[in-house]
Amino acid sequence: MARPPDPQLTQRELDVMHVYWRHGDLTAQEARDLLAKAGTDLAYVTVANLVRILVEKDCLAATTDERPFRYRSRRSFDEISQSLVGDLLKRVFQGSREQLLVQLLGQKRLTSRERAVLEDILKEDGP
């Protein structure tokens, strides 16, 4: 019996999704060309398989019925990134946001821009 597809995305799948998030509707060939231009030179068959897997995971959807098929993102960057961070929080930090924050913020000093974003977030949670 085949194992069901993992709902989480692999690094290669995320690479493909970033192309669709940045550029919108694309064929698998166009996505492959954009990946190659950005330094990730994969064979067309590899990208086409990744697109197929992303369709099965409901991350991409075909926008045409004619070949070459065009695809668009069905799930936003925010939706997928929240899912990945939530999974990391649950699996690695056993649900402790405090431990995640300590690990994340303890790695290196925040830039002034990062500090300003964090302060804005904290202000939003205030009274």
Order of alpha helices (4+ residues) and beta strands (2+ residues): alpha-beta-alpha-alpha-beta-beta-alpha-alpha-alpha
